[in-house]
Amino acid sequence: MTTKNLYEAKTHLSALVAEALAGEEVVLARNGVPLVRLTPVEKPSFADALGMDAGRIFIADDFDATPSDFKEYS
């Protein structure tokens, strides 16, 4: 586990992010008191996106019907 104070972390942020991406636990502290932990963001898989809007979309039964006020133009 790597612990760095915020002042030092500002100058070495790229290296700390690389460590976190490599699986190392990186903790940022202020005056030696741990504040936050750097962790990689998990990329959502394509399978997670399928069906995520199920039940949120509604298509009316007359979706493809010509509106009555538009029939005079056709």
C-alpha positions as CSV (number, residue, x, y, z in Angstrom):
1,M,0.0,0.0,0.0
2,T,1.3,3.4,-1.0
3,T,0.3,6.4,1.2
4,K,1.2,10.0,0.0
5,N,0.3,13.3,1.5
6,L,-1.6,15.6,-0.8
7,Y,1.3,18.0,-1.3
8,E,3.5,15.2,-2.5
9,A,0.7,13.6,-4.5
10,K,0.2,16.7,-6.6
11,T,3.7,16.4,-8.1
12,H,3.5,12.6,-8.5
13,L,-0.1,12.1,-9.6
14,S,0.7,10.4,-12.9
15,A,2.8,7.8,-11.1
16,L,0.2,7.3,-8.4
17,V,-2.5,6.7,-11.0
18,A,-0.2,4.2,-12.8
19,E,0.3,2.4,-9.5
20,A,-3.5,2.2,-8.9
21,L,-4.1,1.0,-12.5
22,A,-1.5,-1.8,-11.8
23,G,-3.5,-3.0,-8.8
24,E,-1.6,-1.3,-6.1
25,E,-3.6,0.4,-3.3
26,V,-2.9,4.1,-3.2
27,V,-4.1,6.3,-0.4
28,L,-3.9,10.0,-0.3
29,A,-3.6,11.7,3.1
30,R,-3.5,15.1,4.6
31,N,-1.0,15.5,7.5
32,G,-0.7,11.7,7.7
33,V,-4.5,11.2,8.0
34,P,-5.9,9.0,5.2
35,L,-8.5,10.8,3.1
36,V,-9.2,9.0,-0.1
37,R,-8.2,5.8,-2.0
38,L,-7.4,5.8,-5.7
39,T,-9.0,2.9,-7.5
40,P,-9.4,2.1,-11.2
41,V,-12.8,2.7,-12.8
42,E,-14.4,-0.5,-14.1
43,K,-15.5,-0.2,-17.7
44,P,-19.1,-1.4,-18.1
45,S,-19.4,-4.3,-20.5
46,F,-21.7,-4.2,-23.6
47,A,-23.9,-6.8,-22.0
48,D,-24.6,-4.4,-19.1
49,A,-26.1,-1.9,-21.6
50,L,-28.5,-4.4,-23.1
51,G,-31.9,-4.0,-21.5
52,M,-31.0,-1.1,-19.3
53,D,-34.0,0.9,-20.4
54,A,-36.5,-2.0,-20.2
55,G,-39.9,-0.7,-19.1
56,R,-38.9,3.0,-19.6
57,I,-39.9,3.4,-23.2
58,F,-43.5,3.5,-24.4
59,I,-44.7,3.4,-28.0
60,A,-48.4,4.3,-28.5
61,D,-50.6,1.8,-30.4
62,D,-51.4,4.5,-33.0
63,F,-47.7,5.5,-33.4
64,D,-47.7,5.0,-37.2
65,A,-51.2,6.3,-37.8
66,T,-51.7,9.5,-39.7
67,P,-53.0,12.3,-37.4
68,S,-56.5,13.5,-38.3
69,D,-55.3,17.1,-38.7
70,F,-52.7,16.1,-41.2
71,K,-54.9,14.0,-43.5
72,E,-55.9,17.0,-45.6
73,Y,-52.3,17.4,-46.7
74,S,-51.9,13.9,-48.1
